[in-house]
Amino acid sequence: MQMIDFNQFKQNQRMYGGTAGRKMGIIYEGKNYILKFPGNLKEQQMKNIQLSYSNSPVCEYIGSQIYEILGFPVHKTVLGFRNNKTVVACGDFLEDGDRLYEFDKIKVTFDPPFLDSSGNETNGTGLDLYEILMTIQEHPFLKGIEGVRQHFWNMFVVDALIGNTDRNNSNWGIIVRADGTKELAPVYDNGNCLNSKWDDDKMQAVLSDEKRLKAESFSARRCIFELEGNRLNPYHLIERMEYEECNEAVRNITPKLVLALPEIEKMVSEIPVLTDTQKKFYLTVMEERYEKVFQPVCREIIGQQIVADRHSADGKERRCR
């Protein structure tokens, strides 16, 4: 793939917030883009981190490309360099007069008192899964916007595939267009996937140890959402099959993955700034999640549906006699 030289593009007049590294607006191919720089990890004095700069621009690109390959609306991403650093340009999906309402802003304006999964009243600012689902179902601002709950679970499942540990309430939301119409924002902010702060030595150590590979791929990972005060392991939640919309997302996404994995492998292998260790690690952990979690759970969901359909058909037959 060709890396774009973003040094030649001038900064536009749009300003972008957030704390995950530097950002600047540019005009690229006649459209507004957000140029994201790698985070300075040495400056943050993070423990057990050897990299000087994170791999978040490349991970943002890979995660976003996977969303696109699987057929989900996602911001456009272009990989390149500026000032001798690898950067990613992310398409700005807001036109003049549009506003993005992140889910955390919507959530805290919910009028009834929040009760989390432990039954305790909260101020609505937390990441309890029960609160989130209740807000999606009941908040009047979200009425009439099709597919919000489905969108949340699709992100939950794809984020589990790419290991995105930071899909919080502030990086997904609703666009209110200049004419007042509302729609789901495309998926954006995927830079915290695929262990973006790991160096090659750490990746190789996991690849060389079957137990550590299992733990890092799915058995010991956590996402940012919580239940009963504990951070969730998204793979365990998927395996429990307790949420129908989550089951539906797994059932819809897993067959797409069968077809998408070769394309994903080709996309990752062609990124010139990745080392062979990075490429192998990214592809291996995703294949592990697919083979050990997604595939068996999808089979179980389909099997249960077949049994349910048979019982339903038998019941109809008995009623007809």
SERO-4910 file (N, C-alpha, C, O; in steps of 0.05 Angstrom, whole numbers):
BEGIN
 pado doro    nc1    nc2    nc3   cac1   cac2   cac3    cc1    cc2    cc3    oc1    oc2    oc3
  Met    A     17    -24      0      0      0      0     18     25      0     41     24      9
  Gln    A      7     47    -10     22     72    -11     15     89     13     -8     95     19
  Met    A     36     98     27     33    116     49     32    145     38     49    152     21
  Ile    A     14    161     48     10    188     38     28    207     53     30    206     77
  Asp    A     42    225     38     58    246     50     39    269     58     32    285     40
  Phe    A     32    271     83     14    292     92     28    319     98     15    338    106
  Asn    A     54    320     94     68    346     98     59    367     79     61    391     84
  Gln    A     49    358     56     41    377     35     14    389     39      6    407     23
  Phe    A     -1    380     59    -29    390     62    -30    409     85    -19    404    107
  Lys    A    -43    432     81    -45    453    100    -67    448    121    -86    433    116
  Gln    A    -62    459    144    -82    457    166   -107    473    159   -105    495    149
  Asn    A   -130    461    166   -155    476    162   -163    490    188   -147    492    206
  Gln    A   -187    501    189   -195    517    212   -212    501    232   -224    513    250
  Arg    A   -213    475    230   -229    459    248   -211    450    272   -188    443    268
  Met    A   -223    450    296   -208    443    320   -220    417    331   -245    413    330
  Tyr    A   -203    399    342   -212    373    351   -202    368    379   -178    374    385
  Gly    A   -219    358    397   -212    353    424   -201    325    428   -194    311    409
  Gly    A   -201    316    454   -192    290    461   -164    291    472   -149    310    467
  Thr    A   -156    270    487   -131    270    500   -111    249    489    -89    247    499
  Ala    A   -120    234    469   -103    212    459    -85    221    437    -89    215    413
  Gly    A    -65    237    444    -46    246    423    -55    272    409    -78    281    412
  Arg    A    -37    283    394    -42    308    379    -61    302    356    -61    281    344
  Lys    A    -77    323    350    -95    321    327    -95    348    313    -91    369    325
  Met    A    -98    348    286   -101    373    272   -119    368    247   -119    346    236
  Gly    A   -133    388    239   -150    386    216   -135    393    190   -120    412    190
  Ile    A   -140    378    169   -128    384    143   -150    381    122   -170    369    126
  Ile    A   -144    392     98   -160    387     75   -145    367     57   -123    372     48
  Tyr    A   -158    344     53   -146    323     36   -166    314     16   -189    307     22
  Glu    A   -158    316    -10   -176    309    -32   -202    325    -30   -224    314    -36
  Gly    A   -200    350    -22   -223    368    -21   -242    364      2   -263    377      3
  Lys    A   -234    347     22   -252    342     45   -236    346     71   -212    344     71
  Asn    A   -252    351     92   -239    354    118   -232    327    130   -247    308    130
  Tyr    A   -207    326    140   -197    302    154   -185    311    180   -175    333    184
  Ile    A   -186    292    200   -171    295    225   -146    280    223   -146    255    220
  Leu    A   -123    293    226    -98    279    225    -90    272    254    -87    290    271
  Lys    A    -87    246    260    -81    237    287    -51    228    288    -42    212    272
  Phe    A    -37    239    308     -9    233    312     -7    211    334    -25    208    350
  Pro    A     15    196    335     19    177    356     23    190    383     35    211    385
  Gly    A     12    177    404     16    188    431     45    185    440     58    165    435
  Asn    A     55    205    454     82    204    465     81    189    492     73    200    512
  Leu    A     89    164    491     87    147    515    108    153    536    103    150    560
  Lys    A    132    162    527    153    170    546    144    194    563    149    195    587
  Glu    A    130    212    549    120    236    563     99    228    584     98    241    605
  Gln    A     84    207    579     63    198    598     75    181    620     60    175    639
  Gln    A    100    174    619    114    158    640     97    133    647     92    128    671
  Met    A     89    118    627     73     95    631     91     71    640    112     67    628
  Lys    A     81     56    659     96     33    669     96     10    649     76      5    635
  Asn    A    118     -5    648    120    -29    631    116    -24    601    109    -42    586
  Ile    A    120      1    593    117      9    565    144     18    554    156     37    565
  Gln    A    154      4    534    181     10    524    180     28    499    200     41    492
  Leu    A    158     30    485    156     46    461    158     76    468    148     85    489
  Ser    A    170     91    450    170    120    453    143    132    444    133    151    456
  Tyr    A    132    121    423    107    130    412     89    106    408     98     84    400
  Ser    A     63    110    412     44     88    409     40     81    379     47     96    361
  Asn    A     29     57    374     22     49    347     -7     56    340    -18     45    322
  Ser    A    -19     75    355    -47     80    352    -55     89    324    -77     82    316
  Pro    A    -39    105    309    -48    112    282    -52     87    264    -71     85    249
  Val    A    -33     68    266    -35     44    250    -58     27    260    -73     15    244
  Cys    A    -61     25    286    -84      9    297   -111     22    290   -130      8    285
  Glu    A   -112     48    290   -136     62    282   -143     55    253   -166     50    247
  Tyr    A   -123     54    236   -127     47    208   -136     18    206   -156     13    192
  Ile    A   -123     -1    219   -130    -29    217   -159    -33    227   -175    -46    214
  Gly    A   -164    -23    251   -191    -27    263   -213    -16    246   -234    -28    242
  Ser    A   -208      8    235   -229     21    218   -232      6    191   -254      3    182
  Gln    A   -210     -4    180   -212    -19    155   -227    -45    160   -242    -54    142
  Ile    A   -224    -58    183   -238    -82    189   -268    -77    191   -285    -92    181
  Tyr    A   -276    -55    204   -304    -47    205   -315    -44    176   -337    -53    169
  Glu    A   -299    -31    159   -308    -27    131   -310    -53    116   -329    -57    101
  Ile    A   -290    -71    119   -291    -96    105   -315   -112    114   -327   -127     97
  Leu    A   -323   -110    139   -347   -125    149   -373   -111    142   -394   -122    148
  Gly    A   -371    -88    129   -396    -76    118   -409    -56    136   -432    -49    132
  Phe    A   -395    -45    157   -407    -26    175   -399      2    168   -376      7    160
  Pro    A   -417     22    171   -410     50    167   -388     58    186   -391     55    210
  Val    A   -366     69    176   -343     76    192   -329    100    179   -331    103    154
  His    A   -316    116    195   -302    139    183   -280    129    164   -268    108    170
  Lys    A   -275    144    143   -254    136    124   -227    141    137   -223    162    150
  Thr    A   -208    123    132   -181    127    143   -160    123    122   -162    106    104
  Val    A   -139    140    123   -117    139    104    -91    140    120    -87    158    137
  Leu    A    -73    122    115    -48    120    130    -26    136    116    -24    135     91
  Gly    A     -9    150    131     12    165    119     33    174    140     36    162    161
  Phe    A     47    196    133     67    206    152     67    236    150     60    248    130
  Arg    A     75    249    172     78    278    174     99    283    195     98    272    217
  Asn    A    118    300    188    140    307    207    154    282    217    161    280    241
  Asn    A    159    263    199    174    239    205    159    220    224    172    203    236
  Lys    A    134    223    227    118    205    244     95    193    228     84    205    211
  Thr    A     89    167    235     66    154    222     41    166    234     37    168    258
  Val    A     23    174    216     -2    186    224    -25    173    209    -21    159    189
  Val    A    -49    178    218    -73    168    204    -92    192    200    -97    207    219
  Ala    A   -102    195    176   -122    216    170   -149    203    172   -155    183    158
  Cys    A   -167    214    188   -194    204    192   -214    223    181   -214    247    189
  Gly    A   -231    214    163   -251    231    151   -269    244    171   -281    230    188
  Asp    A   -272    270    169   -291    285    186   -319    282    174   -324    292    153
  Phe    A   -336    268    189   -363    262    178   -383    284    184   -407    280    178
  Leu    A   -375    306    196   -393    328    202   -391    350    181   -369    359    174
  Glu    A   -414    358    171   -414    380    152   -419    406    168   -426    405    192
  Asp    A   -416    429    155   -421    454    169   -450    455    179   -469    449    165
  Gly    A   -453    462    205   -479    463    217   -487    438    231   -507    438    246
  Asp    A   -473    416    227   -479    390    241   -468    391    269   -449    405    275
  Arg    A   -480    375    286   -469    371    313   -468    342    320   -486    326    313
  Leu    A   -446    333    333   -444    306    343   -450    306    373   -437    320    388
  Tyr    A   -470    290    381   -476    286    409   -465    259    417   -477    238    411
  Glu    A   -443    259    432   -432    234    441   -451    222    462   -466    236    475
  Phe    A   -450    195    464   -470    181    481   -468    190    510   -489    190    524
  Asp    A   -444    197    519   -443    206    548   -459    231    553   -470    235    574
  Lys    A   -460    249    533   -475    274    536   -505    268    536   -521    280    550
  Ile    A   -513    248    520   -541    240    519   -549    226    545   -570    230    556
  Lys    A   -531    208    554   -537    191    577   -543    207    602   -561    200    617
  Val    A   -527    228    608   -530    242    633   -554    261    633   -561    272    653
  Thr    A   -568    264    610   -592    280    609   -617    263    612   -640    273    608
  Phe    A   -614    238    619   -637    220    622   -651    227    649   -638    228    669
  Asp    A   -677    233    648   -692    244    671   -696    224    694   -690    231    717
  Pro    A   -706    200    689   -710    182    712   -684    175    725   -663    176    713
  Pro    A   -684    167    751   -659    160    765   -647    135    753   -662    116    746
  Phe    A   -621    134    751   -607    111    741   -604     90    763   -598     96    786
  Leu    A   -609     65    755   -603     42    773   -584     24    758   -590     14    736
  Asp    A   -560     20    769   -541      3    755   -547    -26    759   -568    -33    771
  Ser    A   -530    -44    750   -536    -73    750   -536    -84    779   -544   -107    783
  Ser    A   -526    -69    798   -528    -77    826   -552    -66    840   -557    -71    864
  Gly    A   -569    -50    826   -593    -39    837   -588    -12    852   -606     -2    865
  Asn    A   -564     -1    849   -558     24    863   -564     48    845   -559     47    820
  Glu    A   -574     70    856   -579     94    841   -552    108    836   -535    110    854
  Thr    A   -548    117    811   -523    130    804   -529    157    791   -552    165    787
  Asn    A   -507    172    784   -511    198    771   -511    196    741   -513    216    727
  Gly    A   -509    172    730   -511    168    701   -486    172    686   -486    169    661
  Thr    A   -463    177    699   -439    182    685   -422    157    681   -401    157    668
  Gly    A   -430    134    693   -414    110    693   -416     93    667   -429    101    648
  Leu    A   -403     70    668   -401     52    645   -415     26    650   -409      6    637
  Asp    A   -434     25    669   -449      1    674   -466     -6    650   -481     10    639
  Leu    A   -464    -31    641   -477    -40    617   -507    -38    619   -521    -30    600
  Tyr    A   -518    -44    643   -547    -42    647   -557    -13    643   -577     -9    630
  Glu    A   -542      6    654   -549     35    650   -549     42    620   -567     56    610
  Ile    A   -528     33    606   -526     40    578   -549     29    562   -561     43    546
  Leu    A   -556      4    566   -578     -8    552   -605      4    559   -622      8    542
  Met    A   -608     12    584   -633     26    592   -635     53    579   -656     61    570
  Thr    A   -613     67    577   -613     93    564   -620     90    534   -636    106    524
  Ile    A   -608     71    521   -614     66    493   -644     60    489   -656     70    470
  Gln    A   -655     45    507   -683     37    504   -703     59    511   -724     61    498
  Glu    A   -696     76    531   -716     94    542   -712    124    536   -731    139    538
  His    A   -688    132    529   -683    161    527   -699    173    504   -698    163    481
  Pro    A   -715    194    509   -731    206    487   -715    217    464   -725    218    442
  Phe    A   -690    226    469   -673    237    447   -668    215    426   -664    222    403
  Leu    A   -668    190    434   -661    169    416   -685    156    402   -682    139    384
  Lys    A   -709    165    410   -733    154    397   -734    162    368   -727    185    361
  Gly    A   -741    144    351   -743    150    322   -717    146    307   -717    148    282
  Ile    A   -695    141    321   -669    135    308   -667    105    305   -664     91    325
  Glu    A   -667     95    281   -668     66    277   -642     53    283   -621     62    275
  Gly    A   -643     31    298   -620     13    300   -599     21    321   -576     12    319
  Val    A   -606     37    341   -586     46    360   -576     22    377   -552     19    380
  Arg    A   -594      6    387   -586    -17    403   -570    -37    386   -550    -48    396
  Gln    A   -579    -42    362   -564    -60    344   -536    -49    338   -517    -64    337
  His    A   -534    -23    334   -508    -10    330   -490    -14    353   -466    -20    349
  Phe    A   -500    -11    378   -483    -15    401   -472    -43    402   -448    -47    407
  Trp    A   -489    -63    398   -480    -91    400   -462    -99    377   -444   -115    380
  Asn    A   -467    -87    353   -448    -92    331   -420    -82    338   -400    -95    333
  Met    A   -419    -58    350   -393    -47    358   -381    -64    380   -357    -69    380
  Phe    A   -397    -73    399   -387    -90    421   -374   -115    410   -352   -123    419
  Val    A   -386   -128    390   -375   -153    379   -351   -148    362   -331   -162    364
  Val    A   -351   -128    344   -328   -122    327   -305   -112    344   -282   -119    339
  Asp    A   -311    -96    364   -290    -87    383   -277   -110    397   -253   -110    402
  Ala    A   -293   -131    403   -282   -155    416   -262   -168    396   -242   -179    404
  Leu    A   -269   -169    371   -252   -181    351   -225   -167    349   -204   -179    349
  Ile    A   -226   -140    348   -201   -125    345   -188   -117    371   -167   -105    372
  Gly    A   -200   -125    394   -188   -120    420   -189    -91    427   -170    -81    439
  Asn    A   -210    -77    420   -213    -48    427   -223    -46    456   -246    -53    462
  Thr    A   -205    -37    474   -212    -37    502   -224    -10    511   -229     -6    535
  Asp    A   -229      8    492   -236     35    500   -260     46    485   -261     69    478
  Arg    A   -280     29    479   -305     39    467   -322     49    489   -341     36    498
  Asn    A   -316     73    498   -331     85    521   -355    102    512   -360    103    488
  Asn    A   -368    115    530   -392    130    523   -386    156    508   -405    169    498
  Ser    A   -361    163    505   -354    188    492   -344    184    464   -337    204    450
  Asn    A   -342    159    454   -332    156    426   -351    140    409   -343    125    392
  Trp    A   -377    145    413   -397    138    394   -421    156    400   -425    166    422
  Gly    A   -438    160    380   -460    178    385   -479    184    361   -480    168    342
  Ile    A   -493    206    363   -514    213    344   -507    240    331   -498    259    344
  Ile    A   -510    241    305   -507    266    290   -534    280    288   -553    268    279
  Val    A   -535    305    295   -558    322    289   -550    340    266   -534    358    269
  Arg    A   -562    335    243   -556    350    219   -566    379    221   -582    385    239
  Ala    A   -556    395    204   -564    424    204   -594    428    201   -605    448    211
  Asp    A   -607    409    188   -636    411    185   -652    399    208   -677    398    207
  Gly    A   -638    389    229   -651    378    252   -655    348    252   -663    337    272
  Thr    A   -650    335    230   -653    306    229   -630    293    244   -608    304    247
  Lys    A   -636    269    255   -617    254    271   -610    228    258   -626    216    244
  Glu    A   -585    220    261   -576    194    250   -552    184    266   -538    200    279
  Leu    A   -548    158    266   -524    147    279   -499    157    266   -496    157    241
  Ala    A   -480    164    282   -453    171    271   -440    145    262   -444    124    274
  Pro    A   -424    146    241   -408    122    234   -389    115    256   -383    132    273
  Val    A   -380     91    257   -360     82    277   -335     99    274   -325    103    251
  Tyr    A   -324    108    296   -300    124    296   -283    119    321   -293    106    340
  Asp    A   -259    129    322   -241    127    345   -236     98    352   -245     88    372
  Asn    A   -220     85    335   -213     56    338   -183     52    345   -173     30    341
  Gly    A   -170     73    354   -141     71    358   -132     54    381   -108     47    382
  Asn    A   -150     49    400   -141     33    424   -147      3    420   -155    -10    439
  Cys    A   -142     -7    396   -145    -35    391   -118    -48    386    -98    -34    383
  Leu    A   -117    -74    386    -93    -89    378    -68    -82    394    -46    -81    383
  Asn    A    -72    -77    420    -49    -72    438    -31    -50    427     -7    -55    423
  Ser    A    -42    -27    422    -28     -6    408     -3      5    422     12     20    410
  Lys    A      0     -2    448     23      9    463     45    -13    467     64     -8    481
  Trp    A     41    -36    454     61    -58    457     83    -56    437     80    -48    414
  Asp    A    107    -64    446    130    -67    428    133    -95    418    118   -113    427
  Asp    A    152   -100    400    155   -126    388    162   -148    408    153   -170    407
  Asp    A    179   -141    428    187   -161    448    164   -171    463    162   -195    469
  Lys    A    146   -153    471    122   -162    486    104   -179    469     93   -199    479
  Met    A    101   -172    444     84   -188    426     96   -215    421     82   -235    422
  Gln    A    122   -216    417    135   -242    412    134   -260    436    131   -284    433
  Ala    A    136   -249    460    133   -265    484    106   -278    486    104   -301    495
  Val    A     85   -265    478     58   -276    478     55   -297    456     44   -318    461
  Leu    A     66   -291    433     64   -310    411     79   -336    417     72   -357    406
  Ser    A     99   -335    434    115   -359    440    104   -375    464    116   -395    471
  Asp    A     82   -366    476     72   -379    500     42   -383    496     27   -364    496
  Glu    A     34   -408    494      6   -415    488    -13   -404    509    -35   -394    503
  Lys    A     -6   -406    534    -23   -397    556    -26   -366    555    -48   -356    559
  Arg    A     -4   -353    551     -6   -323    549    -21   -314    524    -35   -294    525
  Leu    A    -18   -329    503    -33   -323    478    -63   -325    483    -79   -308    475
  Lys    A    -71   -347    497   -100   -351    503   -110   -328    521   -131   -317    517
  Ala    A    -94   -321    541   -102   -300    560   -104   -273    546   -123   -259    551
  Glu    A    -85   -267    529    -85   -241    516   -106   -240    494   -116   -218    488
  Ser    A   -112   -262    482   -132   -263    460   -160   -260    470   -176   -245    459
  Phe    A   -167   -274    492   -194   -273    501   -199   -280    531   -217   -268    543
  Ser    A   -184   -298    543   -192   -308    569   -188   -288    592   -202   -290    612
  Ala    A   -169   -270    589   -163   -252    611   -166   -222    604   -158   -205    619
  Arg    A   -178   -216    581   -180   -188    572   -206   -176    583   -226   -190    588
  Arg    A   -205   -150    587   -228   -135    596   -233   -112    577   -215   -101    564
  Cys    A   -259   -104    575   -266    -79    560   -272    -58    582   -269    -63    605
  Ile    A   -282    -35    573   -286    -14    592   -313    -15    606   -317     -2    627
  Phe    A   -331    -30    596   -358    -32    607   -358    -49    633   -340    -65    636
  Glu    A   -378    -45    650   -379    -58    676   -406    -71    681   -426    -63    670
  Leu    A   -406    -91    697   -430   -103    709   -424   -109    738   -404   -121    745
  Glu    A   -442   -100    756   -439   -104    784   -412    -95    795   -400   -107    812
  Gly    A   -403    -72    784   -379    -60    793   -353    -71    782   -331    -62    789
  Asn    A   -355    -91    765   -331   -104    754   -329   -100    724   -349   -101    710
  Arg    A   -305    -95    714   -301    -92    685   -307   -118    671   -299   -140    681
  Leu    A   -320   -116    648   -329   -140    634   -307   -152    617   -290   -138    605
  Asn    A   -306   -179    616   -292   -193    595   -312   -197    573   -332   -212    576
  Pro    A   -309   -183    550   -329   -184    529   -333   -212    517   -354   -219    508
  Tyr    A   -312   -228    517   -313   -255    506   -330   -273    523   -345   -290    514
  His    A   -327   -270    550   -343   -286    568   -373   -278    565   -391   -295    566
  Leu    A   -378   -252    562   -406   -243    559   -417   -255    533   -440   -264    532
  Ile    A   -402   -255    512   -411   -266    486   -416   -296    490   -436   -306    480
  Glu    A   -399   -310    504   -402   -339    508   -426   -346    525   -438   -367    521
  Arg    A   -434   -328    543   -458   -334    560   -484   -332    545   -504   -343    553
  Met    A   -484   -317    523   -507   -315    505   -532   -305    520   -554   -315    515
  Glu    A   -529   -286    538   -551   -276    555   -566   -253    541   -589   -248    549
  Tyr    A   -554   -240    522   -566   -217    509   -573   -223    480   -556   -230    464
  Glu    A   -599   -222    474   -608   -231    448   -596   -214    425   -588   -225    404
  Glu    A   -594   -188    430   -582   -170    409   -552   -177    405   -542   -174    383
  Cys    A   -539   -184    426   -511   -192    423   -509   -218    408   -492   -221    390
  Asn    A   -526   -237    414   -527   -262    398   -532   -257    369   -519   -269    351
  Glu    A   -550   -239    363   -557   -232    335   -532   -220    321   -527   -226    298
  Ala    A   -518   -203    336   -494   -191    324   -473   -212    318   -460   -212    297
  Val    A   -469   -231    337   -450   -253    332   -458   -270    309   -442   -277    292
  Arg    A   -484   -276    307   -494   -292    285   -491   -279    258   -486   -292    238
  Asn    A   -494   -252    258   -492   -238    232   -463   -233    224   -456   -234    200
  Ile    A   -446   -228    244   -418   -220    238   -400   -244    232   -383   -242    215
  Thr    A   -404   -266    246   -386   -289    243   -385   -300    215   -363   -304    205
  Pro    A   -407   -304    201   -405   -313    173   -390   -293    155   -377   -301    136
  Lys    A   -393   -267    161   -378   -247    146   -348   -250    150   -332   -245    132
  Leu    A   -341   -257    175   -313   -261    181   -300   -283    165   -277   -281    158
  Val    A   -315   -304    160   -305   -326    144   -294   -316    118   -273   -324    108
  Leu    A   -310   -299    105   -302   -288     79   -281   -265     82   -265   -260     64
  Ala    A   -282   -251    105   -266   -227    108   -237   -232    117   -219   -216    112
  Leu    A   -232   -255    131   -206   -260    142   -183   -259    122   -163   -247    127
  Pro    A   -186   -271     97   -165   -268     78   -160   -239     69   -137   -231     65
  Glu    A   -181   -223     67   -178   -195     60   -165   -179     83   -148   -162     78
  Ile    A   -172   -186    107   -160   -173    130   -130   -180    131   -113   -162    136
  Glu    A   -124   -205    127    -95   -214    127    -80   -199    105    -57   -190    110
  Lys    A    -91   -196     81    -78   -182     60    -74   -152     67    -52   -141     62
  Met    A    -94   -140     78    -93   -112     86    -70   -107    106    -54    -89    103
  Val    A    -69   -124    127    -49   -120    148    -21   -126    137     -2   -111    143
  Ser    A    -18   -147    121      8   -154    110     20   -133     92     44   -133     88
  Glu    A      3   -116     80     13    -96     61     20    -69     74     28    -51     59
  Ile    A     17    -67    100     23    -41    113     53    -40    117     64    -56    133
  Pro    A     67    -22    103     96    -22    103    110    -15    129    133    -23    133
  Val    A     96     -1    147    110      8    172    108    -13    194    119     -9    215
  Leu    A     94    -35    189     91    -56    209    115    -76    207    124    -82    185
  Thr    A    124    -85    230    144   -106    230    131   -133    226    106   -135    228
  Asp    A    146   -153    219    135   -180    216    122   -190    242    102   -204    242
  Thr    A    134   -183    265    123   -191    291     96   -178    295     77   -191    305
  Gln    A     93   -152    289     68   -139    292     46   -152    275     24   -157    284
  Lys    A     53   -156    250     34   -169    231     24   -196    242      0   -202    242
  Lys    A     43   -212    251     36   -239    260     19   -237    286      0   -252    289
  Phe    A     27   -219    304     12   -216    329    -17   -207    324    -36   -219    334
  Tyr    A    -20   -186    308    -47   -176    302    -65   -197    290    -88   -201    298
  Leu    A    -55   -211    270    -71   -232    256    -76   -256    274    -97   -268    273
  Thr    A    -56   -264    290    -59   -287    307    -80   -283    329    -97   -301    333
  Val    A    -80   -260    342    -99   -256    364   -128   -254    352   -147   -263    365
  Met    A   -131   -243    329   -158   -242    317   -167   -269    308   -191   -276    311
  Glu    A   -149   -285    297   -156   -312    289   -163   -329    314   -182   -345    313
  Glu    A   -149   -325    336   -155   -339    361   -184   -332    370   -199   -350    378
  Arg    A   -190   -307    369   -217   -298    378   -238   -310    360   -260   -318    369
  Tyr    A   -233   -310    334   -252   -322    315   -256   -351    320   -279   -361    322
  Glu    A   -234   -366    323   -236   -395    324   -245   -405    352   -260   -425    353
  Lys    A   -237   -391    373   -242   -401    400   -268   -389    412   -279   -401    431
  Val    A   -277   -367    402   -301   -353    414   -323   -350    393   -344   -361    396
  Phe    A   -317   -335    372   -339   -328    353   -351   -353    339   -375   -356    339
  Gln    A   -334   -370    329   -344   -393    314   -360   -412    331   -382   -419    323
  Pro    A   -350   -421    354   -366   -439    371   -391   -427    381   -412   -440    383
  Val    A   -391   -401    389   -415   -388    399   -435   -386    376   -459   -390    381
  Cys    A   -426   -378    353   -445   -376    330   -458   -403    324   -482   -404    319
  Arg    A   -443   -424    325   -454   -451    320   -475   -458    341   -496   -469    335
  Glu    A   -469   -451    367   -488   -456    388   -514   -440    385   -536   -450    389
  Ile    A   -511   -415    377   -535   -398    372   -552   -409    350   -576   -411    352
  Ile    A   -539   -417    328   -554   -428    305   -567   -454    313   -590   -460    306
  Gly    A   -552   -471    329   -563   -496    338   -588   -492    355   -608   -506    352
  Gln    A   -587   -473    374   -610   -468    391   -633   -457    375   -656   -464    381
  Gln    A   -628   -441    354   -649   -431    338   -663   -453    322   -687   -453    318
  Ile    A   -647   -472    312   -658   -495    297   -676   -511    315   -698   -519    307
  Val    A   -667   -516    340   -684   -531    359   -710   -516    365   -731   -528    366
  Ala    A   -707   -490    369   -731   -474    375   -750   -474    352   -775   -476    356
  Asp    A   -740   -472    327   -757   -473    304   -771   -500    301   -795   -501    293
  Arg    A   -757   -521    308   -770   -548    306   -792   -550    326   -814   -561    320
  His    A   -788   -541    351   -809   -542    371   -833   -525    363   -856   -533    367
  Ser    A   -827   -502    351   -849   -485    341   -865   -498    319   -889   -497    319
  Ala    A   -850   -511    301   -864   -525    279   -880   -549    289   -902   -554    279
  Asp    A   -869   -564    309   -884   -586    320   -909   -576    334   -930   -589    332
  Gly    A   -907   -554    348   -930   -543    362   -952   -535    342   -976   -539    347
  Lys    A   -944   -523    320   -963   -514    300   -977   -539    288  -1001   -539    282
  Glu    A   -961   -560    283   -972   -584    271   -992   -597    290  -1014   -606    281
  Arg    A   -986   -598    316  -1005   -609    335  -1031   -593    337  -1052   -604    340
  Arg    A  -1029   -566    335  -1052   -550    336  -1070   -553    311  -1094   -548    312
  Cys    A  -1057   -561    289  -1072   -564    264  -1088   -591    263  -1106   -594    247
  Arg    A  -1080   -610    280  -1093   -636    279  -1121   -635    292  -1134   -656    293
***
